[in-house]
Amino acid sequence: PFAWCYIYFAVISALATIHSILILSGQIKEILPKQQQAQALALEEFLNATWGPEELYPESAVEKRRRALRTC
């Protein structure tokens, strides 16, 4: 009953292997390298942006002073 699973897996594996060999041998280029580069840059900018808790929840002057006194 599970024979189709093995056949499916073998076909997918064969296709993936052929695809990898073609990319490594330079027969086919990776699709949309510029878009990937743009996505990588956007992700880097997003991760480098400062998203501290202060930006999300501004601290009041009283809380700031309390925290300063606690850390002394």
CYANA upper distance limits for C-alpha pairs under 8 A (distance plus 0.5 A):
  2 PHE  CA      6 TYR  CA      7.45
  3 ALA  CA      7 ILE  CA      6.85
  4 TRP  CA      8 TYR  CA      6.44
  5 CYS  CA      9 PHE  CA      6.58
  6 TYR  CA     10 ALA  CA      6.55
  7 ILE  CA     11 VAL  CA      6.68
  8 TYR  CA     12 ILE  CA      6.71
  9 PHE  CA     13 SER  CA      6.50
 10 ALA  CA     14 ALA  CA      6.54
 11 VAL  CA     15 LEU  CA      6.72
 12 ILE  CA     16 ALA  CA      6.63
 13 SER  CA     17 THR  CA      6.57
 14 ALA  CA     18 ILE  CA      6.65
 15 LEU  CA     19 HIS  CA      6.56
 16 ALA  CA     20 SER  CA      6.62
 17 THR  CA     21 ILE  CA      6.68
 18 ILE  CA     22 LEU  CA      6.65
 19 HIS  CA     23 ILE  CA      6.75
 20 SER  CA     24 LEU  CA      6.58
 21 ILE  CA     25 SER  CA      6.47
 22 LEU  CA     26 GLY  CA      6.57
 22 LEU  CA     27 GLN  CA      5.61
 22 LEU  CA     28 ILE  CA      6.42
 23 ILE  CA     27 GLN  CA      6.55
 23 ILE  CA     28 ILE  CA      5.85
 23 ILE  CA     29 LYS  CA      6.73
 23 ILE  CA     30 GLU  CA      7.61
 32 LEU  CA     36 GLN  CA      6.93
 33 PRO  CA     37 GLN  CA      6.64
 34 LYS  CA     38 ALA  CA      6.69
 35 GLN  CA     39 GLN  CA      6.64
 36 GLN  CA     40 ALA  CA      6.62
 37 GLN  CA     41 LEU  CA      6.72
 38 ALA  CA     42 ALA  CA      6.64
 39 GLN  CA     43 LEU  CA      6.60
 40 ALA  CA     44 GLU  CA      6.62
 41 LEU  CA     45 GLU  CA      6.67
 42 ALA  CA     46 PHE  CA      6.62
 43 LEU  CA     47 LEU  CA      6.64
 44 GLU  CA     48 ASN  CA      6.52
 45 GLU  CA     49 ALA  CA      6.62
 51 TRP  CA     55 GLU  CA      6.94
 51 TRP  CA     56 LEU  CA      7.91
 52 GLY  CA     56 LEU  CA      7.37
 53 PRO  CA     57 TYR  CA      6.29
 53 PRO  CA     58 PRO  CA      8.25
 54 GLU  CA     58 PRO  CA      5.54
 54 GLU  CA     59 GLU  CA      6.98
 59 GLU  CA     63 GLU  CA      6.76
 59 GLU  CA     64 LYS  CA      6.90
 60 SER  CA     64 LYS  CA      6.73
 61 ALA  CA     65 ARG  CA      6.72
 62 VAL  CA     66 ARG  CA      6.66
 63 GLU  CA     67 ARG  CA      6.58
 64 LYS  CA     68 ALA  CA      6.69
 65 ARG  CA     69 LEU  CA      6.68
 66 ARG  CA     70 ARG  CA      6.64
 67 ARG  CA     71 THR  CA      6.76
 68 ALA  CA     72 CYS  CA      7.05
